Every structure is written in C-alpha cells, then in structure tokens.
Amino acid sequence: MFDLDFQSRIPIFEQLYTKIKVMIESQLLLPDEQLPAVRVLAAQLLVNPNTVQKAYRSLEEQGYIYSLPGKGSFVSKRSHIGSESQLQLLEITLVKTIEKMLILGKNMEDINDIVLTILRKNGSNHYD
C-alpha cells in the first residue's frame, strides 16, 4: 500500500504523510474509509509506531483524517482534489530515482541528458 524509501533524506513520517495525503486527494482513499491501525501499519512498514502516529497526527491537524477514540482513524470528507501534494509526491519519486541513479554510477551530466531528452520528446524544446 505504501512504498517508503528508507535511504531517502526525507523523514519516514513525512513520506507516509505525503503518500496518504495524495491518496486522499486523488480519491484512492474515500471519505469515511478507515485507515490501518497505527500498530498494524507500523508492523507492515517495519517502522516505529510513533512514526505512523506522527504522520496520522499531521494528517488530522490538516483536516485530512479524523479519529474516533477506540475505533481508529478515518478519511475526512474533503471536496477538492489537490495537485500540490501530487506534485510533491512526484518530486519525492524523482529525488529517489536520481539518488538511485547516482548510486548506480550515473553522473549529473548523464542524468541531465536523460531529463533533457524526456523534455524534448514531450515538446518542451525551450530547455535547449
């Protein structure tokens, strides 16, 4: 359900927060749908339950989820689909990909060439 990068510089709770937020905004998680219990999700992700709790707390503070004592956390009713967090998730994915490419021996010039090739193929010629 959640793909976390333990080698990323982005804290785990922030990755989890962003991924859940995007899933809510893109309606992969629907209003009133129950999220996994903190301990269950922590066990699945092999992280400390405090990490999951911190992400859930941030989501609740931002109005994305609500908690019912003894019942768990649920998706709030939100009327908009936000592109900001989708872009944020894509940026996280891009950073992760570039970091992996660097580890595998690509240099910044190679990566830049790849990006420019992609931009050109998609009609973004003003990057020459």
Phi, psi and chi 1 to 4 in degrees:
 res  aa     phi    psi   chi1   chi2   chi3   chi4
   1 MET       -  -42.1 -176.1  172.8 -178.2      -
   2 PHE  -125.5  127.8  -57.5  104.4      -      -
   3 ASP  -105.2  106.6  179.8   28.9      -      -
   4 LEU  -104.3  146.3  -59.2  176.9      -      -
   5 ASP  -106.7  104.8 -177.7    1.9      -      -
   6 PHE   -75.0   -9.5  -66.8   99.0      -      -
   7 GLN  -100.0   -2.9  -63.4  178.2  -22.2      -
   8 SER   -73.6  156.3  173.1      -      -      -
   9 ARG   -79.4  -11.8  -66.6 -176.8 -179.8  133.5
  10 ILE   -80.9  126.6  -60.7  166.3      -      -
  11 PRO   -56.6  147.1  -21.1   30.4      -      -
  12 ILE   -57.8  -44.9  -61.2  -62.2      -      -
  13 PHE   -61.1  -35.3   87.1   89.4      -      -
  14 GLU   -70.9  -39.5 -168.2  174.3  -38.3      -
  15 GLN   -60.9  -45.9  -69.4 -179.3   48.7      -
  16 LEU   -64.0  -45.3 -175.0   58.3      -      -
  17 TYR   -55.4  -50.1  166.5   86.5      -      -
  18 THR   -63.5  -43.4  -59.0      -      -      -
  19 LYS   -66.0  -41.9  -71.2  176.7 -171.0 -114.0
  20 ILE   -66.7  -42.1  -66.1  172.3      -      -
  21 LYS   -59.0  -45.3 -178.9  177.0  163.9 -176.7
  22 VAL   -64.6  -40.6  168.1      -      -      -
  23 MET   -63.1  -35.5  -69.2  175.1   73.3      -
  24 ILE   -70.2  -47.6  -68.6  169.3      -      -
  25 GLU   -68.1  -28.0  -70.0  179.7  -17.9      -
  26 SER   -94.7    9.7   60.1      -      -      -
  27 GLN    62.8   27.7  -62.7 -177.9  -16.2      -
  28 LEU   -77.3  -26.5  -66.7  172.0      -      -
  29 LEU  -113.2  125.7  -68.3  172.6      -      -
  30 LEU   -96.6  157.7  -60.3  173.2      -      -
  31 PRO   -52.7  138.0  -27.7   36.0      -      -
  32 ASP    70.3    5.5  -62.8  -40.5      -      -
  33 GLU   -74.1  136.4 -174.6  172.9  -21.1      -
  34 GLN   -81.5  134.7 -173.1  170.1   11.0      -
  35 LEU   -84.0  157.7  -64.5  174.3      -      -
  36 PRO   -59.7  147.2  -19.3   28.6      -      -
  37 ALA   -59.2  149.3      -      -      -      -
  38 VAL   -53.0  -49.7  169.2      -      -      -
  39 ARG   -68.2  -36.0  -69.2 -179.1 -169.9 -161.3
  40 VAL   -65.0  -48.0  170.2      -      -      -
  41 LEU   -65.3  -40.6 -173.6   55.2      -      -
  42 ALA   -60.3  -41.6      -      -      -      -
  43 ALA   -66.3  -40.2      -      -      -      -
  44 GLN   -65.1  -39.5  -71.6  174.6  -10.5      -
  45 LEU   -89.4   -7.5  -62.1  174.5      -      -
  46 LEU    59.8   45.7  -56.7  173.0      -      -
  47 VAL  -126.4  166.8  -62.1      -      -      -
  48 ASN   -67.8  137.3 -171.5  -52.8      -      -
  49 PRO   -56.2  -29.1  -25.9   33.7      -      -
  50 ASN   -63.3  -30.3  -68.9  -27.6      -      -
  51 THR   -65.9  -46.6  -58.5      -      -      -
  52 VAL   -65.4  -42.6  176.3      -      -      -
  53 GLN   -61.1  -38.9 -176.4   60.6   42.8      -
  54 LYS   -64.7  -42.5 -172.6  172.8 -177.1  179.1
  55 ALA   -64.2  -45.2      -      -      -      -
  56 TYR   -61.3  -42.2  -81.8   17.5      -      -
  57 ARG   -61.6  -43.7 -170.1  177.2  -37.3  110.1
  58 SER   -63.3  -41.1  -64.9      -      -      -
  59 LEU   -63.4  -38.5  -72.7  161.6      -      -
  60 GLU   -68.8  -41.8 -170.6  165.3    4.3      -
  61 GLU   -60.6  -32.5  -71.8  170.5   -0.8      -
  62 GLN   -87.7   -2.2  -63.4  -62.6  -44.5      -
  63 GLY    85.5   11.5      -      -      -      -
  64 TYR   -80.8  -31.2  -74.4   92.9      -      -
  65 ILE  -135.2  166.5   66.0  172.5      -      -
  66 TYR  -137.2  156.2   63.4   93.7      -      -
  67 SER  -115.1  143.6  -62.3      -      -      -
  68 LEU  -118.8  118.4  -64.6  175.7      -      -
  69 PRO   -52.7  128.4  -24.7   33.7      -      -
  70 GLY    80.3   -6.9      -      -      -      -
  71 LYS  -113.8  -32.9  -58.2 -135.9 -175.3 -114.3
  72 GLY   122.2 -164.0      -      -      -      -
  73 SER  -110.9  141.8  -62.3      -      -      -
  74 PHE  -133.4  154.3  -59.8   83.2      -      -
  75 VAL   -73.1  130.7  176.5      -      -      -
  76 SER   -74.9  161.4  -64.8      -      -      -
  77 LYS   -80.4  114.5  -69.1  174.9  175.7   64.5
  78 ARG  -124.5  135.1  -63.9 -172.8   60.0   85.2
  79 SER   -90.9  -10.8   60.4      -      -      -
  80 HIS  -118.1  154.0   67.4  -79.6      -      -
  81 ILE  -107.1  116.1  -62.5  173.7      -      -
  82 GLY   -91.4  132.5      -      -      -      -
  83 SER   -88.2  -17.6   61.4      -      -      -
  84 GLU   -61.0  -46.5  179.5 -178.3  -32.3      -
  85 SER   -75.3  -25.8   52.1      -      -      -
  86 GLN   -65.3  -41.9  -70.5  174.3  -21.2      -
  87 LEU   -65.0  -37.8  -72.7  171.8      -      -
  88 GLN   -62.1  -42.8 -163.4  173.8   27.9      -
  89 LEU   -66.2  -40.6 -177.9   59.7      -      -
  90 LEU   -63.3  -38.2  -72.6  171.5      -      -
  91 GLU   -64.5  -41.4 -175.0  176.0  -26.4      -
  92 ILE   -59.9  -43.9  -70.3  167.3      -      -
  93 THR   -63.8  -41.2  -56.6      -      -      -
  94 LEU   -63.9  -44.8  179.8   60.3      -      -
  95 VAL   -60.2  -44.0  167.4      -      -      -
  96 LYS   -61.5  -42.7 -173.9 -179.9   -7.8  177.6
  97 THR   -64.9  -44.6  -58.8      -      -      -
  98 ILE   -64.5  -42.1  -69.7  171.6      -      -
  99 GLU   -60.0  -41.9  -72.9  172.5  -12.6      -
 100 LYS   -66.2  -39.2  -72.8  178.1 -178.2  176.0
 101 MET   -63.5  -40.4  -69.0  175.0   79.7      -
 102 LEU   -64.2  -41.7  -70.5  167.7      -      -
 103 ILE   -62.2  -37.2  -70.3  168.5      -      -
 104 LEU   -82.2    4.5  -66.4  171.9      -      -
 105 GLY   105.8   -2.4      -      -      -      -
 106 LYS   -73.1  142.6  -70.9  -74.7 -174.2 -175.2
 107 ASN   -99.3  172.6   61.2   38.9      -      -
 108 MET   -62.3  -33.6  -72.3  -54.8  -63.8      -
 109 GLU   -64.8  -42.3 -173.6  176.5  -41.4      -
 110 ASP   -62.0  -45.0  -66.7  -22.0      -      -
 111 ILE   -64.7  -42.3  -65.5  169.5      -      -
 112 ASN   -60.5  -42.0 -170.3   45.2      -      -
 113 ASP   -61.2  -42.1  -71.3  -16.3      -      -
 114 ILE   -61.6  -46.8  -67.4  167.3      -      -
 115 VAL   -62.7  -45.0  171.0      -      -      -
 116 LEU   -62.4  -38.8  -71.8  173.9      -      -
 117 THR   -61.6  -44.2  -60.5      -      -      -
 118 ILE   -62.7  -44.3  -67.2  167.6      -      -
 119 LEU   -62.4  -41.4  -70.0  170.9      -      -
 120 ARG   -64.4  -41.4  -74.8 -174.4 -164.1  109.1
 121 LYS   -63.0  -26.2  -76.6 -178.0 -176.8  177.2
 122 ASN   -99.4   17.0  -71.6  -68.6      -      -
 123 GLY    82.1   16.6      -      -      -      -
 124 SER   -99.6   69.4  -60.8      -      -      -
 125 ASN   -76.0  -11.2  -67.5  -32.7      -      -
 126 HIS   -77.6    9.4   61.3  -80.0      -      -
 127 TYR   -98.2    5.5  -69.0   99.7      -      -
 128 ASP   -71.8      -  -69.4  -37.0      -      -
